[in-house]
Amino acid sequence: MSDRPAPGAPENRQPSTLAIHAGEDELTTRAPVVPPVVQSATFVWADPADGPLLYTRYGNNPNQVQLARKMAALEGMEASVPLASGMAAVAMTLLALTEAGDHVVASSRLYGATHALLTTELPRRGVTATLVDPVGDWEAAVRPETRVLYLELPTNPTIRVVDPRPVVRLARQRGLTVVCDATFASPINFRAADHGLDVAVQSATKYLGGHSDLIAGVVSGPREVTERVGEMARLYGPALDPHTAWLLDRGIRTLDVRMERHNRNALEIARRMEGAPGVRGVVYPGLPSHPDHALAAELFRGFGGMIALVLEGGGDAADRFVRRLRLAVAAPSLGGVETLVSQPRHTSHHALSATEREALGIPDGFVRISVGLEDPEDLLADFAQALEG
Ligand SMILES: *Cc1c(COP(=O)(O)O)cnc(C)c1O
């Protein structure tokens, strides 16, 4: 597990401290201990002497500004841009970094909407992409017009961990920008900047918000990139609403302690479900049986809250299991305080055939679990009774 610098000077503060206090200043901290929601679309502003607060779509609402500073501190990046969804973060980043004629090399293991953006939408705007096996040869796919390398870490739903180091080396040699969507890890388990990745994208809908009650995204990176992302956001318009920014900031305050519990619960459940009756396999990077266990232990501060069960009896058994759950909730998405269960064959990988899914490591019977913060004994009891059916 990677080490953190010792606490002391403000720039060395630890994630748990940053998650609570980073971003506070005279702009947002007056009498109330909690910065108020500034639910205003516009600000008193006659000319530039009136300061930086101007218009909420521009990203300079105090709730957006404070959140941006907090996220930059947590990611260890120069600057951040909070946006209205994870997909806004992905899309504005790709628009900011490319123009017509440019090319992107991306991991083939992508969030569904990111996959569609790269393979069908951006090509309509003259930006093409080549998808590569993330543990395969990225270099062979690079062309003179390549600008961006794009990967997700860890991947959905098989929770594979790609070693970012060769990708970063390639980017440095060829003058490319590496973008990493680290939503599944959160900046607590994996800080992209510590590994040389240039730009970090987060769906804040997941662990950062943490309560399954908001949609948001954040892009972090060098200022020249985030300024361009901000320009794209001003033009395309996915500004984060101030109230959602405020809720997200409240979620982030407990991110460190929640991740610690997600990590612990998932490890406990993964260990105990391995070999349970009706369970053919458990996929979790914290288990020695996982193909990337050693790499995950080296790169991550925790193995995360996402596990998968492969049930004996295939799709029918998985359907029965999910329908019989009484505590865990059948729903897509992840990263909330409550345990969420879904089957990729019905959600993200619905368009593929069973054979294609099997080749990706997602056989029928594969059940994805976003382990929440409930007591693991209660969750294990729920899974056991659902398996008995
Ligand atoms: C959910 C998710 C997104 C999209 O985020 P939204 O907030 O739903 O727009 C992007 N990447 C990953 C890895 C995700 O899990």
PDBQT file of the ligand as one rigid body, heavy atoms in Angstrom, charges set to zero:
ROOT
HETATM    1  C1  LIG A 401     -21.002   6.138 -13.065  1.00  0.00    +0.000 C 
HETATM    2  C2  LIG A 401     -19.732   6.263 -13.817  1.00  0.00    +0.000 A 
HETATM    3  C3  LIG A 401     -19.529   7.285 -14.762  1.00  0.00    +0.000 A 
HETATM    4  C4  LIG A 401     -20.624   8.263 -15.132  1.00  0.00    +0.000 C 
HETATM    5  O1  LIG A 401     -20.994   9.054 -14.048  1.00  0.00    +0.000 OA
HETATM    6  P1  LIG A 401     -22.427   9.791 -13.921  1.00  0.00    +0.000 P 
HETATM    7  O2  LIG A 401     -22.260  10.571 -12.682  1.00  0.00    +0.000 OA
HETATM    8  O3  LIG A 401     -23.476   8.734 -13.886  1.00  0.00    +0.000 OA
HETATM    9  O4  LIG A 401     -22.559  10.645 -15.151  1.00  0.00    +0.000 OA
HETATM   10  C5  LIG A 401     -18.318   7.359 -15.392  1.00  0.00    +0.000 A 
HETATM   11  N1  LIG A 401     -17.322   6.463 -15.111  1.00  0.00    +0.000 NA
HETATM   12  C6  LIG A 401     -17.488   5.472 -14.215  1.00  0.00    +0.000 A 
HETATM   13  C7  LIG A 401     -16.361   4.540 -13.959  1.00  0.00    +0.000 C 
HETATM   14  C8  LIG A 401     -18.687   5.344 -13.536  1.00  0.00    +0.000 A 
HETATM   15  O5  LIG A 401     -18.848   4.342 -12.652  1.00  0.00    +0.000 OA
ENDROOT
TORSDOF 0
